[in-house]
Amino acid sequence: MLRLTVSPEEYLVIGDNVKVVFLGGTKNHMRIMIDAPKDINIVRSTVLEAKETDPVKRAKMPKYYRVEE
């Protein structure tokens, strides 16, 4: 797991063909842009959690929490 502090318009490159651009935001919301090939599946965590009906599998899904600095 990598934790970063970024400024607006900074970006990360993942592999050779995925770029994540941080566009800015507010205290509780961050806007990002993901530039990736169409064959890469990108899904929000809320969608994955909503699709999982098995409570055991849902409980095993990773959860991330904000750490106060």
C-alpha positions in Angstrom: 0.0 0.0 0.0 1.3 3.4 -1.0 0.1 6.6 0.7 0.8 9.9 -0.9 0.1 13.6 -0.5 -0.5 15.1 -3.9 -1.2 18.6 -5.3 -3.8 19.4 -7.9 -2.6 18.4 -11.4 0.0 15.9 -10.1 -0.4 12.4 -11.6 0.7 8.8 -11.1 1.6 6.5 -13.8 0.8 2.8 -13.3 2.6 0.5 -15.6 3.1 1.7 -19.1 -0.5 2.7 -20.0 -2.5 4.0 -16.9 -2.3 7.6 -15.7 -4.2 8.8 -12.6 -4.5 12.6 -12.5 -5.5 14.5 -9.3 -7.7 17.4 -10.3 -8.2 18.9 -6.8 -11.4 19.1 -4.7 -12.6 19.9 -1.3 -11.9 18.5 2.2 -14.2 15.5 1.7 -14.1 15.0 -2.1 -11.2 14.6 -4.5 -11.7 14.7 -8.3 -9.5 12.4 -10.3 -9.2 11.5 -13.9 -8.1 8.0 -15.0 -6.6 7.6 -18.4 -6.5 3.9 -19.2 -7.0 1.6 -22.2 -10.6 0.4 -22.7 -9.7 -3.2 -21.9 -8.9 -2.3 -18.3 -11.9 -2.6 -16.0 -12.2 0.3 -13.6 -15.0 0.0 -11.0 -15.9 2.1 -7.9 -15.7 0.4 -4.6 -19.4 1.3 -3.8 -20.5 -0.6 -7.0 -18.4 -3.7 -6.0 -19.9 -3.7 -2.5 -23.4 -3.3 -3.8 -23.0 -6.2 -6.2 -21.8 -8.6 -3.4 -24.7 -10.3 -1.8 -22.8 -12.8 0.3 -22.3 -11.3 3.7 -19.1 -13.3 4.4 -17.5 -12.2 1.2 -18.6 -8.6 1.8 -17.0 -8.7 5.3 -13.7 -9.8 3.7 -13.6 -6.8 1.3 -10.9 -4.3 2.1 -11.9 -1.2 3.9 -9.8 2.0 4.0 -10.2 4.8 6.5 -8.9 8.3 6.6 -6.1 8.8 9.1 -6.0 12.2 10.8 -2.7 13.9 10.5 
